[in-house]
Amino acid sequence: MGRVCWLQLFFFGGGGGHTGLGVLPQVHLGVTPPSPPSLPAASGLVEMGAHWIHGPSPGNPVFCLATRYGFLKERHQDFFQPPLPKRKAEAIRHLGFGTNNKIFLEFEQPFWEPQQQLLEVVWEDESPLEEPSANLEANWFKKLIGFVVLQPPEHGHVLCGFIAGEESEYMETLSDAEVLSTMTRVLRTLTGNPRLPAPRSVLRSRWHSASYTRGSYSYVAVGSSGDDIDVLAQPLPEDPKDPRPLQLLFAGEATHRTFYSTTHGALLSGWREAERLNQLFKAPGPTPQL
Ligand SMILES: Cc1cc2nc3c(=O)[nH]c(=O)nc-3n(C[C@H](O)[C@H](O)[C@H](O)COP(=O)(O)OP(=O)(O)OC[C@H]3O[C@@H](n4cnc5c(N)ncnc54)[C@H](O)[C@@H]3O)c2cc1C
């Protein structure tokens, strides 16, 4: 393990930062996700919770699919019948979907100063522009960017570490005991105190392993562009002249060209699709049967 030092910052920007702590209902490990829906049946009410806008009319369902993009990326081929149009399938293939996890460490007593908000880990002799070594087993923890001190301390002395990328996915394969012991090693190195008490408990997210998420949020991968996001967001059927009624709508962070990967992007995409339905209901001609 290299030598490390720490810095304190007062704010934290970007996806996976502070706001995530407040807005995400994401640390509910062990929650059973809903069962997969059976789309082709499409008769009667399909109830999938808040993530679906649905209609009970047989033969004319309007669904709004807002499932986590990772699930769609992995499963769209067997999820839809008939399959998604080639253009949309290609867009899904091009866009990236990554992993960002949180590691919560609870301590008997804080070893940090009361005013400290963030403990940032900086590895000496390594450029932040370089990926750490490919040896994940030996180096995964070096991807950890630091720890946020959770407030208020009356609720416990808890640090929340952030780790993204392949290293984060590797971390998911380890046991709690292994993560706890590695975090203890990192913190002992960081503080220069080899006897620093180990955390009394550890709790972490596993967004990559969770079968209904398969990761954290989308990104514009090398070789993809905002155009792929727009294609993904297109409702089906795509051609406005297609005589068939609107069948399938797409929402979720990965469908927002500007604010992909964020909660507000997800929210705006939901409003966008709700507005599409509003326009459908307002349109002259026979009232769509939903
Ligand atoms: C660690 C972390 C930190 C983050 N920090 C921030 C931040 O600071 N700021 C910010 O703006 N964003 C942040 N984000 C991103 C933000 O959380 C997401 O962009 C947002 O929640 C995505 O919303 P969504 O509606 O697209 O997907 P989700 O909220 O994931 O909703 C999709 C839902 O579909 C369900 N589902 C999946 N498959 C099926 C199925 N087959 N049937 C039924 N249901 C299914 C899933 O269980 C899930 O509940 C963070 C994310 C992570 C993981």
The ligand as an ORCA input file, in Angstrom:
! r2SCAN-3c Opt
* xyz 0 1
  C     -24.023      5.956     -5.643
  C     -24.844      6.877     -6.490
  C     -24.768      8.231     -6.289
  C     -25.530      9.100     -7.075
  N     -25.461     10.429     -6.828
  C     -26.226     11.275     -7.524
  C     -26.211     12.663     -7.233
  O     -25.496     13.133     -6.349
  N     -27.002     13.482     -7.967
  C     -27.819     12.995     -8.950
  O     -28.553     13.774     -9.559
  N     -27.842     11.666     -9.250
  C     -27.069     10.806     -8.558
  N     -27.089      9.473     -8.843
  C     -27.845      9.014    -10.025
  C     -29.331      8.913     -9.783
  O     -29.565      8.161     -8.606
  C     -29.954      8.174    -10.966
  O     -29.597      8.846    -12.169
  C     -31.470      8.144    -10.882
  O     -31.896      7.562     -9.671
  C     -32.012      7.345    -12.036
  O     -33.415      7.330    -11.966
  P     -34.230      6.421    -12.948
  O     -35.683      6.683    -12.683
  O     -33.719      6.583    -14.329
  O     -33.865      4.942    -12.498
  P     -34.181      4.253    -11.081
  O     -34.374      5.251     -9.997
  O     -33.130      3.215    -10.903
  O     -35.579      3.554    -11.354
  C     -35.681      2.380    -12.114
  C     -36.507      1.392    -11.315
  O     -36.898      0.323    -12.181
  C     -36.876     -0.862    -11.431
  N     -36.781     -1.986    -12.375
  C     -35.715     -2.405    -13.076
  N     -36.044     -3.461    -13.826
  C     -37.352     -3.700    -13.601
  C     -38.278     -4.647    -14.086
  N     -37.929     -5.566    -14.973
  N     -39.540     -4.580    -13.643
  C     -39.912     -3.636    -12.773
  N     -39.087     -2.720    -12.259
  C     -37.825     -2.755    -12.675
  C     -35.644     -0.737    -10.552
  O     -35.723     -1.605     -9.450
  C     -35.736      0.762    -10.146
  O     -36.499      0.915     -8.961
  C     -26.364      8.583     -8.083
  C     -26.449      7.199     -8.276
  C     -25.693      6.356     -7.490
  C     -25.814      4.882     -7.706
*
